[in-house]
């Protein structure tokens, strides 16, 4: 537990607290509302879903293309913190810029929103990869869970403030609800910037190949990317885990993205749905830490399997749901496992990959996460279009959990850890030998 209370671990976890304001305020709640009711309202079309979906897809595609290259470059040059700072700055600047976009400028709003998403997702690649620099391998479960717990609490508190802005705008000096909603983007940017500072000051990154010129780091990183893809294909444990993760996290993300829409389709009160989302945030705070402890007791893989089983039950429960009170129950149960499945997935993956190539391997991990925002929503949309029944559409998500859970059973964590250590030892030996040769010459 000491790893949770030293300066570097707390500093690292505070970044999750920081950027979760963007995830809750901007992505989950206010950007869709402001886009539909303010920027897109006078466009002559009532279908705001299509352009918003395209913006999200473009953002995901850019990160999919950049993630492995950036990870390889960062590992080659030992500059994960520099890349994290760069992408976080992009996110902070452009999310704050949303405040200044005038009514009707929906295309500009989408472009700026896409840049915020690139900043957020790009920074997360290097944030995840820094975990190997702040904690011992046997503490990954709790440290990862601690980060997610901090994110739930920080994002929830930031969202409470933003909701207060919009509930009583005049009290906070705003001219009306629209301006208060726009101001929530400034809040998200300031929160993100302020609470990111401890990471940049308090976390030291292991330097690998330090002193390599940036251009050489780029060319070497791209070459290493190709080699890493071949390595992942050969590393059976990592490859199977990534496939399993792709399916079950797709189910998780689909529920996150579609729960609000599902509640609206069932004609539940929208304010009640927002408060249900807050419940998920605050339940997720202690639950993520508790789930990390569970992972230490029974193993990360077993903890993930339990979470997948609960998600299957939640999906079935959602099929029969017909009252707002039941939606609150759904929010509580999701809050109990949502942070757990995410944090244990991250810590399990960190265990079975070579620590010296963490950013590069986490680039592929984040690619799977980005692709996971496509299949589930598409499945729900297809079933809904064919049947016209939102209940059957939400029930179809079980397929993703079933495939992911079955694949995860084939992941041999012990073998994965052994292979990862062997790769690290081999790399360390090669670096030492090269240094000795250079010194002797």
C-alpha positions in Angstrom: 0.0 0.0 0.0 3.0 2.3 0.4 3.0 2.8 -3.3 -0.3 4.6 -3.0 1.1 7.3 -0.6 4.4 8.3 -2.1 4.8 11.5 -4.0 5.2 10.1 -7.4 2.2 7.8 -7.3 -0.1 10.5 -5.9 1.2 12.9 -8.6 0.6 10.3 -11.3 -2.9 9.6 -10.1 -3.8 13.3 -10.0 -3.6 13.4 -13.7 -6.6 11.0 -13.9 -8.4 13.5 -11.5 -7.4 16.3 -13.9 -8.4 15.0 -17.3 -11.6 13.3 -16.1 -13.2 16.8 -16.0 -13.0 16.7 -19.7 -14.4 13.2 -20.0 -17.4 14.0 -17.8 -18.2 17.7 -18.5 -17.4 17.8 -22.2 -17.7 14.3 -23.7 -20.5 12.8 -21.6 -22.8 15.7 -20.9 -22.3 19.2 -22.1 -20.8 19.1 -25.6 -23.7 17.0 -27.0 -26.2 19.3 -25.3 -24.5 22.6 -26.5 -23.9 21.2 -29.9 -27.5 20.2 -30.5 -29.2 23.2 -28.8 -26.8 26.0 -29.5 -24.3 25.5 -32.4 -26.4 23.2 -34.6 -29.9 24.5 -33.8 -30.1 26.9 -36.8 -28.5 24.5 -39.3 -31.8 23.6 -40.9 -31.4 20.0 -39.9 -32.6 18.1 -36.8 -30.1 15.3 -37.2 -27.1 16.4 -35.1 -26.1 12.8 -34.5 -24.5 12.3 -37.9 -22.0 15.2 -37.8 -21.2 14.5 -34.1 -20.6 10.8 -34.9 -18.3 11.7 -37.8 -16.3 14.0 -35.6 -15.8 11.2 -33.0 -14.9 8.7 -35.7 -12.3 11.1 -37.2 -10.8 11.7 -33.8 -10.5 8.0 -33.1 -9.0 7.3 -36.5 -6.3 10.0 -36.0 -5.3 8.5 -32.7 -5.4 4.9 -34.1 -2.9 6.0 -36.7 -0.7 8.1 -34.3 -0.7 6.0 -31.2 1.8 3.2 -32.0 4.2 5.6 -33.8 4.1 8.0 -30.9 4.6 5.3 -28.4 7.5 3.9 -30.2 9.1 7.3 -30.5 8.6 8.0 -26.8 10.2 4.7 -25.7 13.1 5.2 -28.1 13.8 8.7 -26.8 12.7 8.3 -23.2 10.4 11.4 -23.6 7.0 10.1 -22.4 6.5 13.2 -20.2 7.2 15.6 -23.0 4.7 13.9 -25.3 2.1 13.8 -22.4 2.6 17.6 -21.8 2.3 18.3 -25.5 -1.0 16.4 -26.0 -2.4 17.6 -22.7 -1.7 21.2 -23.7 -3.5 20.7 -27.0 -6.5 19.3 -25.1 -6.6 22.2 -22.6 -6.2 24.9 -25.1 -8.8 23.7 -27.5 -11.4 22.7 -24.9 -11.1 26.2 -23.5 -11.5 27.6 -27.0 -15.0 26.0 -27.2 -16.2 28.9 -25.0 -15.5 31.5 -27.7 -17.4 29.7 -30.6 -20.5 31.6 -31.4 -24.0 30.3 -32.0 -24.5 28.5 -35.4 -20.8 27.8 -35.9 -21.3 24.0 -35.7 -18.6 23.0 -38.1 -16.0 25.0 -36.3 -17.2 23.6 -33.0 -16.8 20.0 -34.3 -13.3 20.7 -35.6 -12.2 22.2 -32.2 -13.9 19.3 -30.4 -12.0 16.8 -32.6 -8.7 18.5 -31.6 -9.7 18.2 -27.9 -10.3 14.5 -28.3 -6.9 14.0 -30.0 -5.2 15.9 -27.1 -7.1 13.8 -24.5 -6.5 10.4 -26.1 -2.9 11.2 -27.1 -2.0 12.2 -23.6 -3.5 9.1 -22.2 -1.1 6.9 -24.1 1.8 8.3 -22.3 0.0 8.7 -19.0 -0.8 4.9 -19.0 2.8 4.1 -20.0 4.2 6.1 -17.1 2.7 3.7 -14.6 5.7 1.5 -14.9 7.8 4.4 -13.7 5.8 5.1 -10.6 5.1 1.6 -9.2 6.5 -1.8 -8.7 5.0 -4.6 -10.9 3.3 -6.3 -7.9 1.5 -3.0 -7.1 0.1 -2.3 -10.5 -3.4 -3.4 -9.6 -3.8 -1.0 -6.7 -2.0 1.9 -8.3 -4.0 1.6 -11.5 -7.2 1.4 -9.5 -6.1 4.4 -7.5 -5.7 6.4 -10.7 -9.2 5.4 -11.9 -10.7 6.2 -8.5 -9.1 9.6 -8.5 -10.6 10.1 -12.0 -14.1 9.2 -10.9 -13.9 11.6 -7.9 -12.3 14.5 -9.7 -14.5 14.2 -12.8 -17.6 13.9 -10.6 -16.7 17.0 -8.5 -16.0 19.0 -11.6 -19.3 17.9 -13.1 -21.2 19.0 -9.9 -19.7 22.5 -10.3 -20.7 22.6 -14.0 -24.2 21.5 -13.2 -24.4 24.2 -10.5 -23.4 26.7 -13.2 -26.3 25.7 -15.5 -28.9 25.3 -12.7 -28.4 28.8 -11.3 -26.5 30.7 -14.0 -27.3 34.2 -12.6 -25.9 33.3 -9.2 -22.5 32.7 -10.8 -22.6 35.9 -13.0 -23.7 34.3 -16.3 -26.3 35.8 -18.6 -28.1 32.6 -19.0 -27.9 28.8 -19.3 -26.2 28.8 -22.7 -23.3 31.0 -21.4 -23.1 28.8 -18.3 -22.8 25.7 -20.4 -20.1 27.3 -22.5 -18.3 28.3 -19.3 -18.2 24.7 -18.3 -15.7 24.1 -21.1 -13.4 26.8 -19.5 -13.9 25.0 -16.2 -12.8 21.6 -17.7 -9.7 23.2 -19.3 -8.6 24.9 -16.1 -9.3 21.8 -14.0 -7.3 19.7 -16.5 -4.3 22.1 -16.5 -4.2 22.8 -12.7 -4.3 19.2 -11.5 -1.9 18.0 -14.2 1.0 20.0 -12.7 1.9 17.5 -9.9 2.6 14.8 -12.5 5.0 17.0 -14.4 6.8 18.1 -11.2 6.6 14.9 -9.1 7.0 12.0 -11.6 10.5 11.1 -12.8 10.6 9.1 -16.0 13.2 6.4 -16.6 15.6 7.6 -19.3 16.1 5.2 -22.1 18.6 6.0 -24.9 18.8 9.5 -23.5 20.6 12.0 -25.7 19.3 10.6 -29.0 18.4 13.5 -31.4 14.7 13.8 -32.0 15.0 13.0 -35.7 16.8 9.8 -34.9 14.3 9.0 -32.3 11.5 9.4 -34.9 13.2 7.1 -37.5 14.2 4.6 -34.9 10.7 4.7 -33.3 9.0 3.9 -36.6 11.4 1.1 -37.3 10.7 -0.2 -33.8 7.0 0.0 -34.4 7.2 -2.5 -37.1 9.3 -4.8 -35.0 6.8 -4.4 -32.1 3.9 -5.5 -34.2 5.8 -8.6 -35.1 6.6 -9.1 -31.4 3.0 -8.8 -30.3 2.0 -11.4 -32.9 4.6 -13.7 -31.4 3.7 -12.9 -27.8 0.7 -15.2 -27.5 -0.5 -13.9 -24.1 -0.4 -10.3 -25.1 -2.1 -11.0 -28.5 -5.0 -12.9 -27.0 -5.4 -10.4 -24.2 -5.7 -7.5 -26.7 -8.3 -9.4 -28.7 -10.3 -10.1 -25.5 -9.9 -6.6 -24.4 -11.2 -5.3 -27.7 -14.5 -7.1 -27.3 -15.3 -6.7 -23.7 -14.2 -3.1 -23.4 -16.3 -2.4 -26.5 -19.3 -3.6 -24.5 -18.3 -1.4 -21.6 -17.8 1.7 -23.7 -21.0 1.1 -25.6 -23.0 1.1 -22.4 -21.3 4.3 -21.3 -22.1 6.0 -24.7 -25.6 4.5 -25.2 -27.0 4.6 -21.7 -28.2 8.2 -21.9 -29.7 7.6 -25.3 -31.4 4.4 -24.1 -32.9 6.3 -21.2 -34.2 9.0 -23.5 -35.7 6.3 -25.8 -37.5 4.9 -22.8 -38.8 8.5 -22.1 -37.1 8.9 -18.8 -36.6 12.4 -17.5 -33.3 13.9 -18.8 -32.4 15.6 -15.5 -32.8 12.3 -13.8 -30.4 10.7 -16.3 -27.8 13.3 -15.6 -28.0 12.7 -11.9 -27.8 9.0 -12.5 -24.5 9.6 -14.3 -23.2 11.5 -11.3 -24.1 8.5 -9.1 -22.0 6.3 -11.3 -19.1 8.7 -10.9 -19.2 8.8 -7.1 -19.9 5.1 -6.6 -17.0 4.4 -9.0 -14.5 6.3 -6.7 -14.4 3.8 -3.7 -15.4 0.9 -5.9 -12.3 1.3 -8.2 -10.0 1.1 -5.1 -11.9 -1.8 -3.7 -11.8 -3.6 -7.0 -8.0 -3.0 -7.1 -7.7 -4.8 -3.8 -9.9 -7.6 -5.1 -7.5 -7.9 -8.0 -4.6 -8.3 -5.6 -6.5 -11.1 -3.8 -7.8 -13.2 -6.6 -5.8 -12.0 -9.6 -6.5 -9.3 -12.2 -7.9 -11.8 -14.8 -10.4 -13.3 -12.3 -11.5 -9.8 -11.3 -12.1 -8.8 -14.9 -14.1 -12.0 -15.5 -16.3 -11.2 -12.6 -16.9 -7.7 -13.9 -17.8 -9.1 -17.3 -20.4 -11.4 -15.7 -21.9 -8.4 -13.9 -22.1 -6.5 -17.1 -24.0 -9.3 -18.7 -26.4 -9.3 -15.8 -26.7 -5.5 -16.1 -27.5 -5.7 -19.8 -30.3 -8.3 -19.2 -31.6 -6.1 -16.3 -31.6 -3.1 -18.7 -33.8 -5.0 -21.2 -36.6 -5.3 -18.7 -36.2 -1.8 -17.1 -39.2 0.5 -17.3 -38.8 3.1 -14.5 -36.4 5.8 -13.6 -35.8 4.2 -10.2 -34.5 1.1 -12.0 -32.1 3.3 -14.1 -30.6 4.5 -10.8 -30.1 0.9 -9.7 -28.4 0.4 -13.1 -26.1 3.4 -12.5 -25.1 2.1 -9.1 -24.2 -1.4 -10.3 -22.2 0.0 -13.3 -20.4 2.3 -10.9 -19.3 -0.7 -8.8 -17.5 -2.4 -11.7 -16.8 0.2 -14.4 -13.6 1.5 -12.9 -12.6 -2.0 -11.8 -12.7 -3.5 -15.2 -10.8 -0.6 -16.7 -8.1 -0.4 -14.0 -7.5 -4.2 -13.8 -7.3 -4.4 -17.6 -4.6 -1.7 -17.5 -2.7 -3.4 -14.7 -2.9 -6.9 -16.2 -1.6 -5.6 -19.5 1.2 -3.7 -17.8 2.2 -7.0 -16.2 2.5 -9.0 -19.4 4.4 -6.5 -21.5 8.1 -5.6 -21.3 8.5 -2.5 -19.1 11.2 -1.0 -21.3 8.7 -0.8 -24.2 5.7 0.3 -22.2 4.7 3.4 -24.2 5.0 1.5 -27.5 2.9 -1.5 -26.2 0.4 0.9 -24.6 0.0 2.5 -28.0 -1.5 -0.8 -29.3 -3.5 -1.1 -26.1 -5.1 2.4 -26.8 -5.7 1.4 -30.4 -7.9 -1.4 -29.2 -9.7 1.0 -27.0 -10.3 3.4 -29.9 -11.5 0.6 -32.2 -13.8 -0.4 -29.3 -15.8 2.8 -29.9 -17.0 1.5 -33.3 -18.3 -2.1 -33.2 -20.7 -1.8 -30.2 -22.5 1.3 -31.2 -22.7 0.0 -34.8 -24.2 -3.3 -33.5 -26.8 -1.4 -31.4 -27.7 0.8 -34.3 -28.1 -2.2 -36.7 -30.3 -4.1 -34.3 -32.4 -1.0 -33.5 -32.8 -0.3 -37.2 -33.8 -3.8 -38.0 -36.2 -4.3 -35.1 -37.2 -0.8 -34.0 -36.8 -2.1 -30.5 -34.3 -0.3 -28.3 -34.5 -3.1 -25.7 -33.3 -5.7 -28.2 -30.6 -3.3 -29.3 -29.2 -2.9 -25.8 -29.5 -6.7 -25.3 -27.2 -7.3 -28.3 -24.2 -6.0 -26.3 -24.1 -9.4 -24.5 -22.4 -10.8 -27.6 -19.4 -8.6 -27.0 -19.0 -9.5 -23.4 -19.4 -13.2 -24.2 -16.6 -13.2 -26.8 -14.3 -11.1 -24.7 -14.9 -13.2 -21.6 -14.2 -16.5 -23.4 -11.0 -15.1 -25.0 -9.8 -13.8 -21.6 -10.0 -17.3 -20.2 -7.1 -18.2 -22.5 -4.8 -15.5 -21.2 -2.0 -17.1 -19.1 -0.8 -14.2 -16.9 2.1 -16.2 -15.3 3.5 -17.1 -18.7 3.0 -13.5 -19.9 4.9 -12.1 -16.9 7.8 -14.6 -17.4 8.2 -13.7 -21.0 8.0 -10.0 -20.3 10.8 -10.2 -17.7 12.9 -12.2 -20.1 12.5 -9.6 -22.7 13.4 -6.8 -20.3 16.5 -8.8 -19.1 17.6 -9.4 -22.7 17.2 -5.7 -23.5 19.1 -4.6 -20.4 21.9 -7.0 -21.2 22.1 -5.7 -24.7 22.2 -2.1 -23.6 24.9 -2.8 -21.0 27.0 -4.7 -23.5 26.7 -1.8 -26.0 27.7 0.7 -23.4 30.7 -1.3 -22.5 31.8 -1.6 -26.1 31.5 2.2 -26.6 33.4 2.8 -23.4 36.3 0.5 -24.4 36.5 2.0 -27.8 
